[in-house]
């Protein structure tokens, strides 16, 4: 499985053969990566620079509707969650993400 994590800190593409990390400055860079190497899923930070809120999600879904996009955010209220689902969000992960080790 290949996944792409788009956040203000990194974009990570993971595959069975290894992991490649890139630090994008905007969602536009993440979109370019998705176009050249489509992942199986995308984790998208809701507060990415330049294209935050549903704009980044809308562009990802327009170009690759087959790729599930999971939104990562500190808080997503019910109205925002519904709005993002309408724009194609597959699901949500709350921040900070805890790995269960501490």
C-alpha positions as CSV (number, residue, x, y, z in Angstrom):
1,X,0.0,0.0,0.0
2,X,1.2,3.5,-0.9
3,X,0.1,6.4,1.1
4,X,0.7,10.2,0.9
5,X,0.6,12.4,4.0
6,X,0.2,16.1,3.3
7,X,0.8,18.3,6.3
8,X,2.6,21.5,7.1
9,X,5.5,19.4,8.2
10,X,5.9,16.7,5.5
11,X,4.6,14.7,2.6
12,X,5.5,11.0,2.9
13,X,5.0,8.4,0.3
14,X,5.4,4.9,1.7
15,X,5.7,1.8,-0.3
16,X,6.9,-1.8,0.3
17,X,10.2,-0.9,-1.3
18,X,10.9,2.0,1.2
19,X,9.8,5.5,2.2
20,X,10.4,8.9,0.6
21,X,9.7,12.1,2.4
22,X,9.4,15.6,1.0
23,X,8.6,18.9,2.7
24,X,6.1,20.8,0.6
25,X,5.4,24.4,1.0
26,X,1.8,24.1,-0.2
27,X,-0.8,21.7,-1.3
28,X,0.2,22.5,-4.9
29,X,3.4,20.5,-4.3
30,X,1.4,17.6,-2.9
31,X,-0.9,17.7,-5.9
32,X,2.1,17.5,-8.2
33,X,3.3,14.4,-6.3
34,X,-0.1,12.8,-6.5
35,X,-0.3,13.4,-10.3
36,X,3.1,11.7,-10.9
37,X,2.9,8.9,-8.3
38,X,-0.8,8.3,-7.3
39,X,-0.9,6.8,-3.8
40,X,-3.5,4.4,-2.4
41,X,-4.7,7.0,0.1
42,X,-3.9,10.6,1.2
43,X,-3.8,12.1,4.7
44,X,-4.5,15.8,4.3
45,X,-3.9,18.4,7.0
46,X,-6.9,20.8,7.1
47,X,-4.6,23.8,7.5
48,X,-2.2,23.5,4.7
49,X,-0.8,26.9,3.4
50,X,-2.3,28.4,0.2
51,X,-5.0,25.9,-0.2
52,X,-6.5,25.1,3.2
53,X,-10.0,24.0,4.2
54,X,-11.9,22.2,1.4
55,X,-9.9,23.7,-1.5
56,X,-7.0,21.2,-1.3
57,X,-9.5,18.3,-0.9
58,X,-11.6,19.6,-3.8
59,X,-8.6,19.7,-6.1
60,X,-7.4,16.2,-5.0
61,X,-10.9,14.7,-5.6
62,X,-11.3,16.5,-8.9
63,X,-8.0,15.0,-10.2
64,X,-8.2,11.6,-8.5
65,X,-11.7,10.8,-7.2
66,X,-10.6,7.1,-6.7
67,X,-8.0,8.1,-4.0
68,X,-9.5,8.2,-0.5
69,X,-8.6,11.4,1.4
70,X,-8.5,11.4,5.2
71,X,-8.5,14.8,6.8
72,X,-6.2,15.4,9.7
73,X,-7.2,18.3,12.0
74,X,-7.1,19.4,15.6
75,X,-10.9,20.0,15.7
76,X,-13.6,19.2,13.2
77,X,-17.1,20.2,14.3
78,X,-20.2,18.4,12.9
79,X,-21.0,21.2,10.3
80,X,-17.4,21.2,9.0
81,X,-17.2,17.4,8.9
82,X,-20.4,17.3,6.8
83,X,-19.1,20.0,4.5
84,X,-15.8,18.1,4.0
85,X,-17.7,14.8,3.4
86,X,-19.7,16.6,0.6
87,X,-16.3,17.6,-0.9
88,X,-15.1,14.0,-0.8
89,X,-13.5,13.4,2.6
90,X,-13.2,9.7,3.3
91,X,-12.7,10.2,7.1
92,X,-11.0,12.2,9.8
93,X,-8.1,11.8,12.2
94,X,-7.7,14.1,15.2
95,X,-4.5,15.9,16.1
96,X,-2.3,15.4,17.9
97,X,-2.1,11.8,16.6
98,X,-1.1,9.5,19.4
99,X,0.7,6.3,18.7
100,X,-0.4,4.5,21.9
101,X,3.1,4.2,23.3
102,X,2.9,7.0,25.9
